[in-house]
Amino acid sequence: MAQSKRFLAFDLGAESGRAVVGLLAGDRLRLEEVHRFPNGPVRILDSLHWDVLRLWGGMKHGLRMYLQRFGPDLTSIGVDTWGVDFALLDRDDQLVGNPYHYRDSRTDGMMEEAFRRVPRREIFERTGIQFMQINTLYQLLAMAQSNSAQLESAEGLLMMPDLFNFWLTGRRACEFTEATTSQFYDPRADDWARGMLERLSIPTRILGEIVPPGTVLGPLLPSVADEVGLREVSVIAPACHDTGSAVAAVPAQGSDWAYLSSGTWSLMGVEVDEPVITPQSLEYNFTNEGGVRDTFRLLKNIMGLWLVQECRRAWAREGESYSYDELTQMAEQAEPFVALVDPDDPAFLHPMDMPAEIQASCARTGQPAPEDRGAIVRCALESLALTYRATLEKLEAMLNRRLEVIRIVGGGSQNQLLCQFTADATQRQVLAGPVEATAIGNVLMQALTLGEFSSLEEARGVVRRSFKMTRYEPGDPAPWEAAYERFCDLVVRTG
């Protein structure tokens, strides 16, 4: 393996974007953040959007910051972002509007409209993707339904990381792991589900080339290279969907493990060689997203730490600012199992006041509403852990085998209380870390593409040697068993 190679990962999440350098030396990998820039929704009139030009400016500044700190020696660049959102381009390759945020309310009712035109079972048979109103399919259907002038004038669609790759290189391509989040990629046909889209009155002319993770997209455009001062740098599509990159970095061996990519969303699942598109996976509403190295990720999207993040924001608006550590400490001191919620309740998707919404959900289900901040956060964390148990049971039922270990990666792996709750609720060993799994996976896929590793297994071995993991063993199962019975009953009643 070559020595001392530098790779730059742009990792764009719901709250911030980052430029992270991966320094690969021997059998060790070290990360260094060179620039962080804010991200978040922008409301324009009644719509919610992403500020993609600000993000693009942040990325270019990250390239300049790299040059200042490390000089011109850079092996390659990779970009990953969240899924489902997209940009529309006109015939001149210009944006036809500000890309929408997936939490925009325009998709309310769109799943039911889609099922009126194409049966739910048929959509799943064609795509194998979990039904969520945020999916690209329902965003486009909302535009078609409203006779959107933007959609009518569009000549191209690029998912969010594909847009930034296009601005970096001039190549329009849709990376596989990101494309699968749309719910209109057909994994059996290895192509867009064009016939289904036509029945939904969504134009297929806007769909472009799909490329696998690990594709070398090309060098930086001369205009970008001149502006930032870097030359002869290749841009590589890693797993451009952030969860795809995070799972690539899971430092696991064998096949008896489940991953849990924990952040704003919780994504819990396993790697499989072929998509699992069965009546059972449809019933459980699981998803088959693209993975790296000819794999798929059989998983469940769960609302995740969004509940806590939005509570924190709501309290900050009231003048009370708390760190996540402070909120976790408050939750640890709160009384256990006072009330539970279903984290995937649609009421939590875009609430105006998350603490009030959690309290209202508890009241609607005949439970005492948590009153103080610690109780509200504990309610959210306990409910998440119980959701993970339900998800694990469904995974094992579909696979017909036991999963012995849960590997938690991402920012949520730092939440020691949630990690312990997960071990207790599932009665499984939990291994937490690395925290920076998405950036690590981005870097690993760049290095793997350029021949620095012979296999994904070798790359994961570097992660095991380079980053700290924390082990959590399950505690007394009795209180969690009682809580799980309540939780299952709650989900049946509210679902």
Number of C-alpha atoms within 10 A of each C-alpha: 11 12 12 13 17 22 23 28 28 29 27 26 19 17 12 13 23 22 28 25 24 23 18 22 14 13 16 17 22 14 20 11 16 20 19 18 17 14 19 16 17 14 14 9 6 8 14 20 19 22 17 16 11 12 20 16 12 21 24 17 19 24 23 19 16 23 17 12 9 12 12 15 15 19 16 23 28 27 28 31 26 20 25 22 25 23 22 22 21 18 11 10 15 13 17 19 14 17 18 20 22 24 18 18 17 21 22 16 12 19 20 14 16 18 14 11 12 15 12 15 14 12 21 24 17 20 26 29 30 23 19 16 21 23 21 23 25 27 26 23 22 22 18 18 14 11 11 13 11 16 22 13 14 22 21 23 23 24 27 26 30 26 23 22 28 20 17 24 20 17 15 20 24 27 26 27 29 32 28 29 25 24 26 24 25 21 21 14 10 10 15 23 19 17 13 19 18 11 12 21 15 21 18 17 11 16 15 15 11 19 16 22 27 24 17 19 20 19 19 23 18 15 12 16 18 11 13 16 15 19 16 16 18 19 22 28 31 33 36 34 34 27 31 29 29 26 29 28 30 28 23 20 10 6 12 13 19 25 25 28 30 24 20 21 19 25 24 24 26 24 22 17 12 15 20 20 20 14 12 13 22 19 9 15 17 26 27 29 30 30 26 21 15 11 16 23 27 29 26 25 19 21 22 24 22 20 25 22 16 19 23 22 17 18 16 12 10 9 9 10 14 13 9 13 13 12 20 21 15 17 23 17 11 19 13 14 16 17 27 30 24 25 23 18 15 14 15 20 19 13 15 12 14 24 26 17 16 28 20 17 21 21 14 12 15 11 15 14 21 24 11 12 17 20 23 27 27 29 26 26 28 27 24 27 23 27 26 25 20 16 22 22 15 18 24 14 13 15 13 9 10 14 18 15 19 26 26 30 29 24 19 22 26 18 15 15 18 21 27 20 23 27 25 25 28 27 18 18 21 29 22 27 26 26 22 18 27 33 29 28 27 34 34 30 29 29 25 17 19 15 12 19 19 13 12 16 16 14 24 21 17 20 25 18 13 15 17 11 19 15 13 19 14 17 15 10 13 11 13 21 15 11 20 22 11 14 22 14 12 17 16 9 9 12 10
